[in-house]
Amino acid sequence: MGQHMGFSISPEEASQIASRFFGKGATFRKGKIGEWRNHFDEETKEVFKQLAGTHLIDLEYERDLNW
């Protein structure tokens, strides 16, 4: 599991990670589209683009890196 992101983790590890991040927790705030803009400063945006920008384009969340 996780090879698509360049990681190799077991199903058990994936389950443990998911239990910490999905549902009620720190990664979910208001559930509104674009709400991230209220929490990402310019430095955070640039780092995120470097780490996951092409994935956002591949998954059609963004058209390019000009966001």
PDB file of N, CA, C and O in Angstrom:
ATOM      1  N   MET A   1       0.834  -1.183   0.000  1.00  0.00           N
ATOM      2  CA  MET A   1       0.000   0.000   0.000  1.00  0.00           C
ATOM      3  C   MET A   1       0.877   1.243   0.000  1.00  0.00           C
ATOM      4  O   MET A   1       1.998   1.231   0.508  1.00  0.00           O
ATOM      5  N   GLY A   2       0.353   2.303  -0.572  1.00  0.00           N
ATOM      6  CA  GLY A   2       1.051   3.575  -0.539  1.00  0.00           C
ATOM      7  C   GLY A   2       2.061   3.784  -1.644  1.00  0.00           C
ATOM      8  O   GLY A   2       2.694   4.838  -1.710  1.00  0.00           O
ATOM      9  N   GLN A   3       2.229   2.792  -2.525  1.00  0.00           N
ATOM     10  CA  GLN A   3       3.226   2.918  -3.577  1.00  0.00           C
ATOM     11  C   GLN A   3       2.969   4.117  -4.483  1.00  0.00           C
ATOM     12  O   GLN A   3       3.913   4.734  -4.975  1.00  0.00           O
ATOM     13  N   HIS A   4       1.696   4.453  -4.709  1.00  0.00           N
ATOM     14  CA  HIS A   4       1.364   5.583  -5.576  1.00  0.00           C
ATOM     15  C   HIS A   4       1.901   6.904  -5.025  1.00  0.00           C
ATOM     16  O   HIS A   4       2.026   7.878  -5.767  1.00  0.00           O
ATOM     17  N   MET A   5       2.216   6.943  -3.744  1.00  0.00           N
ATOM     18  CA  MET A   5       2.782   8.144  -3.129  1.00  0.00           C
ATOM     19  C   MET A   5       4.270   7.962  -2.805  1.00  0.00           C
ATOM     20  O   MET A   5       4.884   8.819  -2.168  1.00  0.00           O
ATOM     21  N   GLY A   6       4.838   6.843  -3.247  1.00  0.00           N
ATOM     22  CA  GLY A   6       6.250   6.593  -3.010  1.00  0.00           C
ATOM     23  C   GLY A   6       6.562   6.002  -1.646  1.00  0.00           C
ATOM     24  O   GLY A   6       7.705   6.071  -1.194  1.00  0.00           O
ATOM     25  N   PHE A   7       5.558   5.415  -0.974  1.00  0.00           N
ATOM     26  CA  PHE A   7       5.746   4.809   0.330  1.00  0.00           C
ATOM     27  C   PHE A   7       5.372   3.331   0.271  1.00  0.00           C
ATOM     28  O   PHE A   7       4.564   2.923  -0.562  1.00  0.00           O
ATOM     29  N   SER A   8       5.944   2.555   1.130  1.00  0.00           N
ATOM     30  CA  SER A   8       5.573   1.156   1.255  1.00  0.00           C
ATOM     31  C   SER A   8       5.144   0.930   2.699  1.00  0.00           C
ATOM     32  O   SER A   8       5.969   0.943   3.613  1.00  0.00           O
ATOM     33  N   ILE A   9       3.836   0.719   2.894  1.00  0.00           N
ATOM     34  CA  ILE A   9       3.317   0.483   4.244  1.00  0.00           C
ATOM     35  C   ILE A   9       2.395  -0.722   4.207  1.00  0.00           C
ATOM     36  O   ILE A   9       1.826  -1.050   3.166  1.00  0.00           O
ATOM     37  N   SER A  10       2.255  -1.365   5.329  1.00  0.00           N
ATOM     38  CA  SER A  10       1.381  -2.535   5.435  1.00  0.00           C
ATOM     39  C   SER A  10      -0.075  -2.084   5.560  1.00  0.00           C
ATOM     40  O   SER A  10      -0.344  -0.931   5.895  1.00  0.00           O
ATOM     41  N   PRO A  11      -1.009  -2.994   5.291  1.00  0.00           N
ATOM     42  CA  PRO A  11      -2.420  -2.652   5.485  1.00  0.00           C
ATOM     43  C   PRO A  11      -2.722  -2.229   6.927  1.00  0.00           C
ATOM     44  O   PRO A  11      -3.567  -1.364   7.160  1.00  0.00           O
ATOM     45  N   GLU A  12      -2.031  -2.839   7.887  1.00  0.00           N
ATOM     46  CA  GLU A  12      -2.239  -2.478   9.295  1.00  0.00           C
ATOM     47  C   GLU A  12      -1.791  -1.041   9.560  1.00  0.00           C
ATOM     48  O   GLU A  12      -2.472  -0.281  10.248  1.00  0.00           O
ATOM     49  N   GLU A  13      -0.618  -0.680   8.995  1.00  0.00           N
ATOM     50  CA  GLU A  13      -0.130   0.692   9.158  1.00  0.00           C
ATOM     51  C   GLU A  13      -1.086   1.685   8.491  1.00  0.00           C
ATOM     52  O   GLU A  13      -1.356   2.755   9.035  1.00  0.00           O
ATOM     53  N   ALA A  14      -1.592   1.325   7.317  1.00  0.00           N
ATOM     54  CA  ALA A  14      -2.544   2.200   6.621  1.00  0.00           C
ATOM     55  C   ALA A  14      -3.799   2.401   7.464  1.00  0.00           C
ATOM     56  O   ALA A  14      -4.326   3.510   7.545  1.00  0.00           O
ATOM     57  N   SER A  15      -4.270   1.339   8.084  1.00  0.00           N
ATOM     58  CA  SER A  15      -5.453   1.429   8.940  1.00  0.00           C
ATOM     59  C   SER A  15      -5.208   2.318  10.149  1.00  0.00           C
ATOM     60  O   SER A  15      -6.074   3.104  10.534  1.00  0.00           O
ATOM     61  N   GLN A  16      -4.030   2.193  10.749  1.00  0.00           N
ATOM     62  CA  GLN A  16      -3.693   3.038  11.895  1.00  0.00           C
ATOM     63  C   GLN A  16      -3.634   4.511  11.498  1.00  0.00           C
ATOM     64  O   GLN A  16      -4.123   5.378  12.223  1.00  0.00           O
ATOM     65  N   ILE A  17      -3.040   4.780  10.355  1.00  0.00           N
ATOM     66  CA  ILE A  17      -2.954   6.167   9.869  1.00  0.00           C
ATOM     67  C   ILE A  17      -4.350   6.706   9.608  1.00  0.00           C
ATOM     68  O   ILE A  17      -4.682   7.813  10.030  1.00  0.00           O
ATOM     69  N   ALA A  18      -5.170   5.923   8.913  1.00  0.00           N
ATOM     70  CA  ALA A  18      -6.526   6.365   8.588  1.00  0.00           C
ATOM     71  C   ALA A  18      -7.338   6.647   9.843  1.00  0.00           C
ATOM     72  O   ALA A  18      -8.110   7.605   9.877  1.00  0.00           O
ATOM     73  N   SER A  19      -7.173   5.828  10.870  1.00  0.00           N
ATOM     74  CA  SER A  19      -7.961   6.032  12.094  1.00  0.00           C
ATOM     75  C   SER A  19      -7.619   7.349  12.783  1.00  0.00           C
ATOM     76  O   SER A  19      -8.439   7.895  13.521  1.00  0.00           O
ATOM     77  N   ARG A  20      -6.414   7.860  12.546  1.00  0.00           N
ATOM     78  CA  ARG A  20      -6.026   9.134  13.144  1.00  0.00           C
ATOM     79  C   ARG A  20      -6.499  10.329  12.329  1.00  0.00           C
ATOM     80  O   ARG A  20      -6.644  11.424  12.871  1.00  0.00           O
ATOM     81  N   PHE A  21      -6.742  10.134  11.030  1.00  0.00           N
ATOM     82  CA  PHE A  21      -7.001  11.272  10.165  1.00  0.00           C
ATOM     83  C   PHE A  21      -8.423  11.382   9.640  1.00  0.00           C
ATOM     84  O   PHE A  21      -8.835  12.479   9.261  1.00  0.00           O
ATOM     85  N   PHE A  22      -9.179  10.323   9.600  1.00  0.00           N
ATOM     86  CA  PHE A  22     -10.506  10.386   9.011  1.00  0.00           C
ATOM     87  C   PHE A  22     -11.579  10.421  10.093  1.00  0.00           C
ATOM     88  O   PHE A  22     -11.470   9.787  11.143  1.00  0.00           O
ATOM     89  N   GLY A  23     -12.609  11.184   9.790  1.00  0.00           N
ATOM     90  CA  GLY A  23     -13.693  11.347  10.748  1.00  0.00           C
ATOM     91  C   GLY A  23     -13.496  12.617  11.545  1.00  0.00           C
ATOM     92  O   GLY A  23     -13.014  13.618  11.015  1.00  0.00           O
ATOM     93  N   LYS A  24     -13.854  12.585  12.773  1.00  0.00           N
ATOM     94  CA  LYS A  24     -13.732  13.751  13.638  1.00  0.00           C
ATOM     95  C   LYS A  24     -12.280  13.875  14.083  1.00  0.00           C
ATOM     96  O   LYS A  24     -11.761  13.000  14.776  1.00  0.00           O
ATOM     97  N   GLY A  25     -11.639  14.945  13.690  1.00  0.00           N
ATOM     98  CA  GLY A  25     -10.243  15.102  14.064  1.00  0.00           C
ATOM     99  C   GLY A  25      -9.657  16.393  13.523  1.00  0.00           C
ATOM    100  O   GLY A  25     -10.361  17.236  12.967  1.00  0.00           O
ATOM    101  N   ALA A  26      -8.362  16.524  13.700  1.00  0.00           N
ATOM    102  CA  ALA A  26      -7.671  17.766  13.364  1.00  0.00           C
ATOM    103  C   ALA A  26      -7.580  18.035  11.867  1.00  0.00           C
ATOM    104  O   ALA A  26      -7.373  19.182  11.471  1.00  0.00           O
ATOM    105  N   THR A  27      -7.729  17.011  11.019  1.00  0.00           N
ATOM    106  CA  THR A  27      -7.582  17.247   9.585  1.00  0.00           C
ATOM    107  C   THR A  27      -8.865  17.742   8.932  1.00  0.00           C
ATOM    108  O   THR A  27      -8.830  18.223   7.799  1.00  0.00           O
ATOM    109  N   PHE A  28      -9.978  17.636   9.613  1.00  0.00           N
ATOM    110  CA  PHE A  28     -11.243  18.101   9.063  1.00  0.00           C
ATOM    111  C   PHE A  28     -11.718  19.292   9.875  1.00  0.00           C
ATOM    112  O   PHE A  28     -11.797  19.248  11.103  1.00  0.00           O
ATOM    113  N   ARG A  29     -12.033  20.358   9.151  1.00  0.00           N
ATOM    114  CA  ARG A  29     -12.457  21.562   9.842  1.00  0.00           C
ATOM    115  C   ARG A  29     -13.926  21.830   9.546  1.00  0.00           C
ATOM    116  O   ARG A  29     -14.798  21.307  10.239  1.00  0.00           O
ATOM    117  N   LYS A  30     -14.206  22.618   8.549  1.00  0.00           N
ATOM    118  CA  LYS A  30     -15.584  22.988   8.248  1.00  0.00           C
ATOM    119  C   LYS A  30     -16.193  22.162   7.128  1.00  0.00           C
ATOM    120  O   LYS A  30     -17.411  22.160   6.955  1.00  0.00           O
ATOM    121  N   GLY A  31     -15.362  21.458   6.365  1.00  0.00           N
ATOM    122  CA  GLY A  31     -15.884  20.667   5.253  1.00  0.00           C
ATOM    123  C   GLY A  31     -16.343  21.511   4.092  1.00  0.00           C
ATOM    124  O   GLY A  31     -17.181  21.071   3.304  1.00  0.00           O
ATOM    125  N   LYS A  32     -15.813  22.720   3.964  1.00  0.00           N
ATOM    126  CA  LYS A  32     -16.210  23.614   2.885  1.00  0.00           C
ATOM    127  C   LYS A  32     -15.141  23.647   1.800  1.00  0.00           C
ATOM    128  O   LYS A  32     -13.945  23.668   2.088  1.00  0.00           O
ATOM    129  N   ILE A  33     -15.586  23.652   0.563  1.00  0.00           N
ATOM    130  CA  ILE A  33     -14.660  23.737  -0.561  1.00  0.00           C
ATOM    131  C   ILE A  33     -13.884  25.042  -0.475  1.00  0.00           C
ATOM    132  O   ILE A  33     -14.456  26.113  -0.277  1.00  0.00           O
ATOM    133  N   GLY A  34     -12.563  24.930  -0.629  1.00  0.00           N
ATOM    134  CA  GLY A  34     -11.701  26.111  -0.624  1.00  0.00           C
ATOM    135  C   GLY A  34     -11.361  26.657   0.747  1.00  0.00           C
ATOM    136  O   GLY A  34     -10.655  27.660   0.845  1.00  0.00           O
ATOM    137  N   GLU A  35     -11.835  26.036   1.799  1.00  0.00           N
ATOM    138  CA  GLU A  35     -11.574  26.517   3.159  1.00  0.00           C
ATOM    139  C   GLU A  35     -10.076  26.515   3.483  1.00  0.00           C
ATOM    140  O   GLU A  35      -9.621  27.267   4.345  1.00  0.00           O
ATOM    141  N   TRP A  36      -9.319  25.666   2.786  1.00  0.00           N
ATOM    142  CA  TRP A  36      -7.874  25.604   3.014  1.00  0.00           C
ATOM    143  C   TRP A  36      -7.220  26.963   2.806  1.00  0.00           C
ATOM    144  O   TRP A  36      -6.198  27.256   3.427  1.00  0.00           O
ATOM    145  N   ARG A  37      -7.795  27.799   1.938  1.00  0.00           N
ATOM    146  CA  ARG A  37      -7.211  29.116   1.653  1.00  0.00           C
ATOM    147  C   ARG A  37      -7.128  29.992   2.905  1.00  0.00           C
ATOM    148  O   ARG A  37      -6.299  30.900   2.979  1.00  0.00           O
ATOM    149  N   ASN A  38      -7.974  29.721   3.872  1.00  0.00           N
ATOM    150  CA  ASN A  38      -7.960  30.480   5.123  1.00  0.00           C
ATOM    151  C   ASN A  38      -6.883  29.981   6.090  1.00  0.00           C
ATOM    152  O   ASN A  38      -6.678  30.571   7.150  1.00  0.00           O
ATOM    153  N   HIS A  39      -6.196  28.895   5.724  1.00  0.00           N
ATOM    154  CA  HIS A  39      -5.227  28.294   6.633  1.00  0.00           C
ATOM    155  C   HIS A  39      -3.835  28.117   6.037  1.00  0.00           C
ATOM    156  O   HIS A  39      -2.875  27.897   6.776  1.00  0.00           O
ATOM    157  N   PHE A  40      -3.706  28.210   4.714  1.00  0.00           N
ATOM    158  CA  PHE A  40      -2.410  28.076   4.051  1.00  0.00           C
ATOM    159  C   PHE A  40      -1.846  29.462   3.781  1.00  0.00           C
ATOM    160  O   PHE A  40      -2.473  30.260   3.084  1.00  0.00           O
ATOM    161  N   ASP A  41      -0.681  29.757   4.319  1.00  0.00           N
ATOM    162  CA  ASP A  41      -0.009  30.996   3.927  1.00  0.00           C
ATOM    163  C   ASP A  41       0.790  30.707   2.657  1.00  0.00           C
ATOM    164  O   ASP A  41       0.794  29.570   2.187  1.00  0.00           O
ATOM    165  N   GLU A  42       1.459  31.698   2.097  1.00  0.00           N
ATOM    166  CA  GLU A  42       2.177  31.519   0.833  1.00  0.00           C
ATOM    167  C   GLU A  42       3.273  30.466   0.930  1.00  0.00           C
ATOM    168  O   GLU A  42       3.462  29.684  -0.002  1.00  0.00           O
ATOM    169  N   GLU A  43       3.994  30.437   2.040  1.00  0.00           N
ATOM    170  CA  GLU A  43       5.055  29.443   2.207  1.00  0.00           C
ATOM    171  C   GLU A  43       4.477  28.026   2.227  1.00  0.00           C
ATOM    172  O   GLU A  43       5.029  27.119   1.605  1.00  0.00           O
ATOM    173  N   THR A  44       3.370  27.841   2.940  1.00  0.00           N
ATOM    174  CA  THR A  44       2.730  26.537   3.018  1.00  0.00           C
ATOM    175  C   THR A  44       2.238  26.104   1.643  1.00  0.00           C
ATOM    176  O   THR A  44       2.386  24.940   1.271  1.00  0.00           O
ATOM    177  N   LYS A  45       1.655  27.029   0.884  1.00  0.00           N
ATOM    178  CA  LYS A  45       1.198  26.714  -0.470  1.00  0.00           C
ATOM    179  C   LYS A  45       2.342  26.233  -1.342  1.00  0.00           C
ATOM    180  O   LYS A  45       2.195  25.246  -2.063  1.00  0.00           O
ATOM    181  N   GLU A  46       3.472  26.908  -1.290  1.00  0.00           N
ATOM    182  CA  GLU A  46       4.612  26.532  -2.123  1.00  0.00           C
ATOM    183  C   GLU A  46       5.145  25.158  -1.750  1.00  0.00           C
ATOM    184  O   GLU A  46       5.475  24.362  -2.630  1.00  0.00           O
ATOM    185  N   VAL A  47       5.233  24.871  -0.465  1.00  0.00           N
ATOM    186  CA  VAL A  47       5.700  23.553  -0.029  1.00  0.00           C
ATOM    187  C   VAL A  47       4.716  22.484  -0.489  1.00  0.00           C
ATOM    188  O   VAL A  47       5.125  21.432  -0.980  1.00  0.00           O
ATOM    189  N   PHE A  48       3.428  22.748  -0.335  1.00  0.00           N
ATOM    190  CA  PHE A  48       2.416  21.771  -0.747  1.00  0.00           C
ATOM    191  C   PHE A  48       2.470  21.541  -2.249  1.00  0.00           C
ATOM    192  O   PHE A  48       2.323  20.408  -2.708  1.00  0.00           O
ATOM    193  N   LYS A  49       2.678  22.605  -3.021  1.00  0.00           N
ATOM    194  CA  LYS A  49       2.804  22.448  -4.474  1.00  0.00           C
ATOM    195  C   LYS A  49       3.980  21.552  -4.822  1.00  0.00           C
ATOM    196  O   LYS A  49       3.877  20.711  -5.715  1.00  0.00           O
ATOM    197  N   GLN A  50       5.097  21.726  -4.127  1.00  0.00           N
ATOM    198  CA  GLN A  50       6.278  20.904  -4.389  1.00  0.00           C
ATOM    199  C   GLN A  50       6.022  19.442  -4.047  1.00  0.00           C
ATOM    200  O   GLN A  50       6.454  18.547  -4.774  1.00  0.00           O
ATOM    201  N   LEU A  51       5.330  19.200  -2.959  1.00  0.00           N
ATOM    202  CA  LEU A  51       5.107  17.828  -2.497  1.00  0.00           C
ATOM    203  C   LEU A  51       3.950  17.120  -3.209  1.00  0.00           C
ATOM    204  O   LEU A  51       4.034  15.923  -3.484  1.00  0.00           O
ATOM    205  N   ALA A  52       2.885  17.843  -3.505  1.00  0.00           N
ATOM    206  CA  ALA A  52       1.680  17.176  -4.015  1.00  0.00           C
ATOM    207  C   ALA A  52       1.016  17.890  -5.185  1.00  0.00           C
ATOM    208  O   ALA A  52      -0.052  17.473  -5.633  1.00  0.00           O
ATOM    209  N   GLY A  53       1.626  18.952  -5.682  1.00  0.00           N
ATOM    210  CA  GLY A  53       1.004  19.730  -6.747  1.00  0.00           C
ATOM    211  C   GLY A  53       0.650  18.919  -7.976  1.00  0.00           C
ATOM    212  O   GLY A  53      -0.449  19.061  -8.513  1.00  0.00           O
ATOM    213  N   THR A  54       1.560  18.072  -8.431  1.00  0.00           N
ATOM    214  CA  THR A  54       1.262  17.268  -9.620  1.00  0.00           C
ATOM    215  C   THR A  54       0.161  16.251  -9.351  1.00  0.00           C
ATOM    216  O   THR A  54      -0.598  15.907 -10.257  1.00  0.00           O
ATOM    217  N   HIS A  55       0.066  15.768  -8.119  1.00  0.00           N
ATOM    218  CA  HIS A  55      -1.026  14.842  -7.781  1.00  0.00           C
ATOM    219  C   HIS A  55      -2.376  15.558  -7.871  1.00  0.00           C
ATOM    220  O   HIS A  55      -3.355  14.976  -8.338  1.00  0.00           O
ATOM    221  N   LEU A  56      -2.432  16.805  -7.432  1.00  0.00           N
ATOM    222  CA  LEU A  56      -3.687  17.559  -7.535  1.00  0.00           C
ATOM    223  C   LEU A  56      -4.099  17.732  -8.987  1.00  0.00           C
ATOM    224  O   LEU A  56      -5.284  17.673  -9.316  1.00  0.00           O
ATOM    225  N   ILE A  57      -3.124  17.943  -9.849  1.00  0.00           N
ATOM    226  CA  ILE A  57      -3.407  18.083 -11.283  1.00  0.00           C
ATOM    227  C   ILE A  57      -3.844  16.732 -11.855  1.00  0.00           C
ATOM    228  O   ILE A  57      -4.842  16.658 -12.572  1.00  0.00           O
ATOM    229  N   ASP A  58      -3.110  15.672 -11.544  1.00  0.00           N
ATOM    230  CA  ASP A  58      -3.451  14.337 -12.037  1.00  0.00           C
ATOM    231  C   ASP A  58      -4.851  13.916 -11.601  1.00  0.00           C
ATOM    232  O   ASP A  58      -5.569  13.260 -12.355  1.00  0.00           O
ATOM    233  N   LEU A  59      -5.235  14.293 -10.390  1.00  0.00           N
ATOM    234  CA  LEU A  59      -6.554  13.935  -9.856  1.00  0.00           C
ATOM    235  C   LEU A  59      -7.637  14.939 -10.237  1.00  0.00           C
ATOM    236  O   LEU A  59      -8.794  14.809  -9.836  1.00  0.00           O
ATOM    237  N   GLU A  60      -7.235  15.954 -11.025  1.00  0.00           N
ATOM    238  CA  GLU A  60      -8.135  16.984 -11.557  1.00  0.00           C
ATOM    239  C   GLU A  60      -8.751  17.884 -10.486  1.00  0.00           C
ATOM    240  O   GLU A  60      -9.849  18.413 -10.661  1.00  0.00           O
ATOM    241  N   TYR A  61      -8.030  18.051  -9.377  1.00  0.00           N
ATOM    242  CA  TYR A  61      -8.453  19.043  -8.395  1.00  0.00           C
ATOM    243  C   TYR A  61      -7.988  20.431  -8.842  1.00  0.00           C
ATOM    244  O   TYR A  61      -8.625  21.439  -8.538  1.00  0.00           O
ATOM    245  N   GLU A  62      -6.881  20.465  -9.560  1.00  0.00           N
ATOM    246  CA  GLU A  62      -6.339  21.709 -10.106  1.00  0.00           C
ATOM    247  C   GLU A  62      -5.953  21.488 -11.559  1.00  0.00           C
ATOM    248  O   GLU A  62      -5.684  20.359 -11.970  1.00  0.00           O
ATOM    249  N   ARG A  63      -5.923  22.575 -12.345  1.00  0.00           N
ATOM    250  CA  ARG A  63      -5.541  22.470 -13.753  1.00  0.00           C
ATOM    251  C   ARG A  63      -4.038  22.632 -13.932  1.00  0.00           C
ATOM    252  O   ARG A  63      -3.448  22.059 -14.848  1.00  0.00           O
ATOM    253  N   ASP A  64      -3.419  23.419 -13.048  1.00  0.00           N
ATOM    254  CA  ASP A  64      -1.992  23.686 -13.120  1.00  0.00           C
ATOM    255  C   ASP A  64      -1.525  24.112 -11.737  1.00  0.00           C
ATOM    256  O   ASP A  64      -2.267  23.990 -10.762  1.00  0.00           O
ATOM    257  N   LEU A  65      -0.302  24.609 -11.649  1.00  0.00           N
ATOM    258  CA  LEU A  65       0.238  25.011 -10.344  1.00  0.00           C
ATOM    259  C   LEU A  65       0.008  26.489 -10.031  1.00  0.00           C
ATOM    260  O   LEU A  65       0.595  27.016  -9.085  1.00  0.00           O
ATOM    261  N   ASN A  66      -0.818  27.149 -10.793  1.00  0.00           N
ATOM    262  CA  ASN A  66      -1.099  28.573 -10.578  1.00  0.00           C
ATOM    263  C   ASN A  66      -2.311  28.773  -9.682  1.00  0.00           C
ATOM    264  O   ASN A  66      -3.325  29.324 -10.112  1.00  0.00           O
ATOM    265  N   TRP A  67      -2.207  28.331  -8.456  1.00  0.00           N
ATOM    266  CA  TRP A  67      -3.303  28.509  -7.504  1.00  0.00           C
ATOM    267  C   TRP A  67      -2.768  29.051  -6.206  1.00  0.00           C
ATOM    268  O   TRP A  67      -3.532  29.272  -5.267  1.00  0.00           O
TER     269      TRP A  67
END
